[in-house]
C-alpha cells in the first residue's frame, strides 16, 4: 500500500490519524511511502474482508464454442 498522505499514530500507538491532528504524536509514514501490508492491516488501513470472486456470467457455451 502506498500512503496518499502523511499519517501519524496517537500517544498509545493504537490509532492512525492524519498529520496535523492534535492527537498525532508519532510519524507512521509520509506521502508516497510504501506501508507494508502487515502494518496496514494492524492499523486497519487495508480492507481485511475477502473480496468476492467475480461472478461467472457465462451461463453456457455458445454453439460455435462447443467444438461440434
C-alpha positions in Angstrom: 0.0 0.0 0.0 1.3 3.5 -0.9 0.4 6.3 1.5 -1.6 9.1 -0.1 -0.9 11.5 2.8 1.2 11.8 6.0 -0.1 9.6 8.7 0.7 9.6 12.4 0.0 7.5 15.4 -1.6 8.6 18.7 0.2 8.6 22.0 -0.9 5.0 22.7 0.2 4.0 19.2 -3.2 2.3 18.6 -4.9 4.8 16.3 -3.8 6.3 13.0 -4.6 10.0 12.4 -3.7 12.4 9.7 -0.7 14.6 10.2 -1.8 17.9 11.8 -4.4 16.2 14.1 -4.0 17.4 17.7 -3.7 13.7 18.8 -0.8 12.9 16.5 2.4 12.0 18.3 4.5 9.7 16.1 5.0 9.7 12.4 3.9 6.5 10.7 4.6 7.4 7.1 4.9 10.2 4.6 3.0 10.7 1.4 4.2 8.3 -1.3 5.9 5.9 1.2 5.1 2.2 0.9 3.4 0.8 4.0 3.9 -2.9 4.5 0.7 -5.0 4.4 1.3 -6.2 7.9 1.4 -2.7 9.3 -1.5 -1.5 7.1 -3.7 -4.4 8.4 -2.6 -3.9 12.0 -3.9 -0.3 11.9 -7.0 -1.1 9.7 -5.7 0.7 6.7 -6.4 -2.3 4.4 -9.7 -3.9 3.9 -9.3 -7.3 5.7 -12.5 -8.7 4.3 -12.0 -11.2 1.5 -13.1 -9.8 -1.8 -15.8 -11.8 -3.6 -14.7 -13.6 -6.7 -16.3 -12.1 -9.8 -19.5 -13.9 -10.7 -19.2 -16.2 -13.7 -21.7 -14.5 -16.1 -21.2 -17.0 -18.8 -24.1 -19.4 -18.3 -23.2 -21.9 -21.1 -21.0 -22.1 -24.1 -22.2 -20.7 -27.3 -22.9 -23.0 -30.2 -19.7 -22.2 -32.0 -17.5 -22.8 -28.9 -18.7 -26.4 -28.2 -16.5 -27.9 -30.9 -19.3 -29.7 -32.7 
